[in-house]
Amino acid sequence: MNLAFGESDKWKKTVKIIVFILSLIPFGHLLTLTVIKELGANPVEKIIHTTGDWALNFLLVTLSITPLSRIFGWTSLTRFRRMIGLFSIFYASLHFMTYIGIDKGFSLKAIFEDIVEHKRIIVGFTSFILLIPLAVTSTNNMVRRLGYNRWKTLHKLVYISAIGGVIHYLLLVKKDMQRPMIYAALLLLLLGHRFVIYFFDSYTRQRKGI
């Protein structure tokens, strides 16, 4: 019995390591392209766009874990939610630092001028800032210190951040809107599922007099 549990626990750790490595592949690929100088005519723009795309990809994957667990009973997915969420913040940080550090050279004047000219910068920056407290409070110790209810309420900021991320993308694209519209549709689907569950649970509690 103990041996079986140990093997199961070992398997869980192995799968987590595999997910961790897979999550680093986009970064590794981008790093490789940087080293061999195959980022195209505008390498900084390529890095900014790629890291932004992957930040949004991981954010939507994080939000999809609960619906998939509920609908298909894939409860084992929930053990990867924290890791995937942190990878979203990792790629968002790369996206942000590339923009202010490499693209704008940490120039407050250049950043301010960009903010005035492009609303997407304000939206994107706000979305990134909202992710920071989620990263800081992602540990089990922080859950205990905050209390689960307060921690859960705080982490609902992820929805606002995701909405902001999609709007940031929509404002960025000028011509081919297909990809950002796909992100918007996926986000609406995920948020719609949560609204349905919320109202269903509220109705059930009312019927039971809870």
ZALUM-274900 format. One record per residue (C-alpha): residue number from 1; residue in one letter; z, x, y. Coordinates in nm, 4 decimals. Last residue first. Layout:
! residues N
+------+-------+----------+----------+----------+
! lodo ! sevex !       c3 !       c1 !       c2 !
+------+-------+----------+----------+----------+
!  NUM !     a !        Z !        X !        Y !
...
+------+-------+----------+----------+----------+
! end
This chain:
! residues 210
+------+-------+----------+----------+----------+
! lodo ! sevex !       c3 !       c1 !       c2 !
+------+-------+----------+----------+----------+
!  210 !     i !   0.2324 !  -2.8419 !   2.7750 !
!  209 !     g !   0.1806 !  -3.2164 !   2.7395 !
!  208 !     k !  -0.0404 !  -3.1802 !   2.4320 !
!  207 !     r !  -0.3298 !  -3.3523 !   2.6051 !
!  206 !     q !  -0.2681 !  -3.1471 !   2.9183 !
!  205 !     r !  -0.2647 !  -2.8243 !   2.7160 !
!  204 !     t !  -0.5966 !  -2.9164 !   2.5525 !
!  203 !     y !  -0.7552 !  -2.9948 !   2.8901 !
!  202 !     s !  -0.6417 !  -2.6602 !   3.0305 !
!  201 !     d !  -0.7725 !  -2.4779 !   2.7207 !
!  200 !     f !  -1.1107 !  -2.6526 !   2.7540 !
!  199 !     f !  -1.1218 !  -2.5795 !   3.1266 !
!  198 !     y !  -1.0555 !  -2.2093 !   3.0710 !
!  197 !     i !  -1.2907 !  -2.1843 !   2.7714 !
!  196 !     v !  -1.5762 !  -2.3417 !   2.9681 !
!  195 !     f !  -1.5082 !  -2.1197 !   3.2695 !
!  194 !     r !  -1.5016 !  -1.8101 !   3.0475 !
!  193 !     h !  -1.8343 !  -1.8972 !   2.8866 !
!  192 !     g !  -1.9894 !  -1.9507 !   3.2289 !
!  191 !     l !  -1.8689 !  -1.6070 !   3.3388 !
!  190 !     l !  -2.0455 !  -1.4463 !   3.0426 !
!  189 !     l !  -2.3651 !  -1.6473 !   3.0925 !
!  188 !     l !  -2.3651 !  -1.5842 !   3.4673 !
!  187 !     l !  -2.3237 !  -1.2117 !   3.3977 !
!  186 !     l !  -2.6123 !  -1.2109 !   3.1525 !
!  185 !     a !  -2.8364 !  -1.3954 !   3.3997 !
!  184 !     a !  -2.7477 !  -1.1548 !   3.6832 !
!  183 !     y !  -2.8171 !  -0.8511 !   3.4634 !
!  182 !     i !  -3.1527 !  -1.0015 !   3.3636 !
!  181 !     m !  -3.2242 !  -1.0698 !   3.7328 !
!  180 !     p !  -3.1508 !  -0.7037 !   3.8093 !
!  179 !     r !  -3.4129 !  -0.6038 !   3.5495 !
!  178 !     q !  -3.6880 !  -0.8464 !   3.6498 !
!  177 !     m !  -3.6657 !  -0.7989 !   4.0273 !
!  176 !     d !  -3.9650 !  -0.5667 !   4.0574 !
!  175 !     k !  -4.0194 !  -0.5454 !   4.4341 !
!  174 !     k !  -3.7296 !  -0.4555 !   4.6653 !
!  173 !     v !  -3.4424 !  -0.3616 !   4.4353 !
!  172 !     l !  -3.1198 !  -0.2483 !   4.6030 !
!  171 !     l !  -2.9958 !  -0.5902 !   4.7124 !
!  170 !     l !  -3.0152 !  -0.7196 !   4.3546 !
!  169 !     y !  -2.8341 !  -0.4093 !   4.2268 !
!  168 !     h !  -2.5465 !  -0.4469 !   4.4731 !
!  167 !     i !  -2.5335 !  -0.8193 !   4.3855 !
!  166 !     v !  -2.4956 !  -0.7211 !   4.0179 !
!  165 !     g !  -2.2199 !  -0.4730 !   4.0966 !
!  164 !     g !  -2.0408 !  -0.7200 !   4.3235 !
!  163 !     i !  -2.0351 !  -0.9810 !   4.0475 !
!  162 !     a !  -1.9043 !  -0.7175 !   3.8058 !
!  161 !     s !  -1.6346 !  -0.6087 !   4.0511 !
!  160 !     i !  -1.5270 !  -0.9682 !   4.1082 !
!  159 !     y !  -1.5009 !  -1.0217 !   3.7322 !
!  158 !     v !  -1.3146 !  -0.6929 !   3.6826 !
!  157 !     l !  -1.0579 !  -0.8085 !   3.9356 !
!  156 !     k !  -0.9269 !  -1.0255 !   3.6528 !
!  155 !     h !  -0.7414 !  -0.7104 !   3.5545 !
!  154 !     l !  -0.4686 !  -0.7813 !   3.8087 !
!  153 !     t !  -0.3943 !  -1.1224 !   3.6552 !
!  152 !     k !  -0.3677 !  -0.9699 !   3.3077 !
!  151 !     w !  -0.1302 !  -0.7011 !   3.4318 !
!  150 !     r !   0.0836 !  -0.9626 !   3.6071 !
!  149 !     n !   0.1030 !  -1.1670 !   3.2874 !
!  148 !     y !   0.1623 !  -0.8643 !   3.0605 !
!  147 !     g !   0.4470 !  -0.7171 !   3.2598 !
!  146 !     l !   0.3799 !  -0.4523 !   3.5202 !
!  145 !     r !   0.5829 !  -0.1785 !   3.3521 !
!  144 !     r !   0.4860 !  -0.2806 !   2.9982 !
!  143 !     v !   0.1143 !  -0.2973 !   3.0808 !
!  142 !     m !   0.1486 !   0.0333 !   3.2650 !
!  141 !     n !   0.2917 !   0.1990 !   2.9524 !
!  140 !     n !   0.0103 !   0.0593 !   2.7403 !
!  139 !     t !  -0.2383 !   0.2390 !   2.9644 !
!  138 !     s !  -0.5156 !   0.0735 !   3.1690 !
!  137 !     t !  -0.3162 !   0.0417 !   3.4912 !
!  136 !     v !  -0.4823 !   0.3313 !   3.6774 !
!  135 !     a !  -0.8281 !   0.2384 !   3.5479 !
!  134 !     l !  -0.7911 !  -0.1232 !   3.6568 !
!  133 !     p !  -0.6512 !  -0.0118 !   3.9928 !
!  132 !     i !  -0.9737 !   0.1914 !   4.0443 !
!  131 !     l !  -1.2220 !  -0.0790 !   3.9465 !
!  130 !     l !  -1.1767 !  -0.2751 !   4.2694 !
!  129 !     i !  -1.2758 !   0.0338 !   4.4700 !
!  128 !     f !  -1.6090 !   0.0492 !   4.2830 !
!  127 !     s !  -1.6972 !  -0.3129 !   4.3589 !
!  126 !     t !  -1.6079 !  -0.2611 !   4.7243 !
!  125 !     f !  -1.8313 !   0.0476 !   4.7434 !
!  124 !     g !  -2.1218 !  -0.1403 !   4.5852 !
!  123 !     v !  -2.0919 !  -0.4356 !   4.8218 !
!  122 !     i !  -2.0588 !  -0.2137 !   5.1291 !
!  121 !     i !  -2.3538 !   0.0016 !   5.0179 !
!  120 !     r !  -2.5644 !  -0.3072 !   4.9417 !
!  119 !     k !  -2.5349 !  -0.4112 !   5.3054 !
!  118 !     h !  -2.7773 !  -0.1347 !   5.4046 !
!  117 !     e !  -2.8287 !  -0.0216 !   5.7654 !
!  116 !     v !  -2.4681 !  -0.0231 !   5.8846 !
!  115 !     i !  -2.3450 !   0.1239 !   5.5557 !
!  114 !     d !  -2.6131 !   0.3945 !   5.5678 !
!  113 !     e !  -2.5121 !   0.4887 !   5.9207 !
!  112 !     f !  -2.1485 !   0.5084 !   5.8078 !
!  111 !     i !  -2.2415 !   0.7316 !   5.5124 !
!  110 !     a !  -2.4445 !   0.9647 !   5.7330 !
!  109 !     k !  -2.1636 !   0.9874 !   5.9889 !
!  108 !     l !  -1.8973 !   1.0399 !   5.7232 !
!  107 !     s !  -2.0962 !   1.3347 !   5.5847 !
!  106 !     f !  -1.9680 !   1.4097 !   5.2334 !
!  105 !     g !  -2.3057 !   1.5754 !   5.1625 !
!  104 !     k !  -2.4827 !   1.2380 !   5.1801 !
!  103 !     d !  -2.6898 !   1.2593 !   4.8597 !
!  102 !     i !  -2.4821 !   1.5206 !   4.6797 !
!  101 !     g !  -2.1258 !   1.4203 !   4.7644 !
!  100 !     i !  -2.1305 !   1.0589 !   4.8846 !
!   99 !     y !  -2.4011 !   0.9326 !   4.6450 !
!   98 !     t !  -2.3300 !   1.1630 !   4.3529 !
!   97 !     m !  -1.9594 !   1.0823 !   4.3839 !
!   96 !     f !  -2.0239 !   0.7054 !   4.3716 !
!   95 !     h !  -2.2570 !   0.7112 !   4.0712 !
!   94 !     l !  -2.0360 !   0.9578 !   3.8847 !
!   93 !     s !  -1.7379 !   0.7323 !   3.9576 !
!   92 !     a !  -1.9317 !   0.4248 !   3.8386 !
!   91 !     y !  -2.0157 !   0.6166 !   3.5194 !
!   90 !     f !  -1.6480 !   0.6870 !   3.4517 !
!   89 !     i !  -1.5422 !   0.3360 !   3.5576 !
!   88 !     s !  -1.7784 !   0.1864 !   3.2995 !
!   87 !     f !  -1.6504 !   0.4424 !   3.0513 !
!   86 !     l !  -1.3002 !   0.3127 !   3.1188 !
!   85 !     g !  -1.4101 !  -0.0399 !   3.0324 !
!   84 !     i !  -1.5660 !   0.0846 !   2.7098 !
!   83 !     m !  -1.2405 !   0.2523 !   2.6124 !
!   82 !     r !  -1.0281 !  -0.0500 !   2.7004 !
!   81 !     r !  -1.2535 !  -0.2937 !   2.5144 !
!   80 !     f !  -1.2784 !  -0.0877 !   2.1951 !
!   79 !     r !  -0.9813 !  -0.2490 !   2.0156 !
!   78 !     t !  -1.1211 !  -0.5894 !   2.1090 !
!   77 !     l !  -1.4250 !  -0.5397 !   1.8852 !
!   76 !     s !  -1.2090 !  -0.5846 !   1.5744 !
!   75 !     t !  -1.1803 !  -0.9540 !   1.6623 !
!   74 !     w !  -1.5406 !  -1.0204 !   1.5627 !
!   73 !     g !  -1.4745 !  -1.3908 !   1.5017 !
!   72 !     f !  -1.8308 !  -1.4847 !   1.5941 !
!   71 !     i !  -1.7676 !  -1.7075 !   1.8957 !
!   70 !     r !  -1.4236 !  -1.5874 !   2.0047 !
!   69 !     s !  -1.4749 !  -1.2153 !   1.9428 !
!   68 !     l !  -1.8223 !  -1.2275 !   2.0973 !
!   67 !     p !  -1.6815 !  -1.4052 !   2.4032 !
!   66 !     t !  -1.3990 !  -1.1467 !   2.4361 !
!   65 !     i !  -1.6272 !  -0.8438 !   2.3966 !
!   64 !     s !  -1.8926 !  -0.9577 !   2.6466 !
!   63 !     l !  -1.6942 !  -0.8546 !   2.9546 !
!   62 !     t !  -1.6704 !  -0.4952 !   2.8330 !
!   61 !     v !  -2.0427 !  -0.4922 !   2.7511 !
!   60 !     l !  -2.1100 !  -0.6162 !   3.1046 !
!   59 !     l !  -1.9061 !  -0.3307 !   3.2530 !
!   58 !     f !  -2.0666 !  -0.0768 !   3.0208 !
!   57 !     n !  -2.4145 !  -0.1760 !   3.1336 !
!   56 !     l !  -2.3096 !  -0.1904 !   3.5002 !
!   55 !     a !  -2.1767 !   0.1657 !   3.4935 !
!   54 !     w !  -2.4844 !   0.2640 !   3.2938 !
!   53 !     d !  -2.7225 !   0.1340 !   3.5591 !
!   52 !     g !  -2.5273 !   0.2999 !   3.8388 !
!   51 !     t !  -2.5285 !   0.6330 !   3.6549 !
!   50 !     t !  -2.9062 !   0.6092 !   3.6131 !
!   49 !     h !  -2.9748 !   0.5008 !   3.9710 !
!   48 !     i !  -2.7636 !   0.7743 !   4.1305 !
!   47 !     i !  -2.8921 !   1.0439 !   3.8943 !
!   46 !     k !  -3.2562 !   0.9486 !   3.9556 !
!   45 !     e !  -3.2000 !   0.9322 !   4.3330 !
!   44 !     v !  -3.0592 !   1.2848 !   4.3225 !
!   43 !     p !  -3.3516 !   1.4094 !   4.1098 !
!   42 !     n !  -3.6264 !   1.2819 !   4.3430 !
!   41 !     a !  -3.9598 !   1.4105 !   4.2098 !
!   40 !     g !  -3.8562 !   1.3798 !   3.8474 !
!   39 !     l !  -3.5301 !   1.4450 !   3.6667 !
!   38 !     e !  -3.6816 !   1.7026 !   3.4327 !
!   37 !     k !  -3.5091 !   2.0123 !   3.5670 !
!   36 !     i !  -3.4089 !   2.1525 !   3.2270 !
!   35 !     v !  -3.0416 !   2.1504 !   3.3304 !
!   34 !     t !  -3.0609 !   1.8126 !   3.5057 !
!   33 !     l !  -3.2461 !   1.6470 !   3.2160 !
!   32 !     t !  -2.9754 !   1.7770 !   2.9825 !
!   31 !     l !  -2.6988 !   1.6406 !   3.2055 !
!   30 !     l !  -2.8678 !   1.2995 !   3.2131 !
!   29 !     h !  -2.8948 !   1.2983 !   2.8338 !
!   28 !     g !  -2.5324 !   1.4043 !   2.7956 !
!   27 !     f !  -2.4173 !   1.1350 !   3.0371 !
!   26 !     p !  -2.6194 !   0.8691 !   2.8551 !
!   25 !     i !  -2.4839 !   0.9998 !   2.5198 !
!   24 !     l !  -2.1184 !   0.9872 !   2.6261 !
!   23 !     s !  -2.0697 !   0.6283 !   2.5112 !
!   22 !     l !  -2.2042 !   0.7207 !   2.1688 !
!   21 !     i !  -1.9380 !   0.9919 !   2.1403 !
!   20 !     f !  -1.6565 !   0.7515 !   2.2310 !
!   19 !     v !  -1.7908 !   0.4834 !   1.9940 !
!   18 !     i !  -1.7953 !   0.7410 !   1.7109 !
!   17 !     i !  -1.4418 !   0.8557 !   1.7968 !
!   16 !     k !  -1.3249 !   0.4940 !   1.7946 !
!   15 !     v !  -1.4882 !   0.4432 !   1.4542 !
!   14 !     t !  -1.3047 !   0.7454 !   1.3166 !
!   13 !     k !  -0.9720 !   0.6251 !   1.4586 !
!   12 !     k !  -1.0183 !   0.2864 !   1.2940 !
!   11 !     w !  -1.1102 !   0.4556 !   0.9634 !
!   10 !     k !  -0.7931 !   0.6657 !   0.9748 !
!    9 !     d !  -0.5856 !   0.3529 !   1.0282 !
!    8 !     s !  -0.7532 !   0.1876 !   0.7318 !
!    7 !     e !  -0.6975 !   0.4961 !   0.5168 !
!    6 !     g !  -0.3326 !   0.5062 !   0.6203 !
!    5 !     f !  -0.2905 !   0.1362 !   0.5470 !
!    4 !     a !  -0.4410 !   0.1859 !   0.2018 !
!    3 !     l !  -0.2077 !   0.4786 !   0.1378 !
!    2 !     n !   0.0930 !   0.2749 !   0.2452 !
!    1 !     m !   0.0000 !   0.0000 !   0.0000 !
+------+-------+----------+----------+----------+
! end
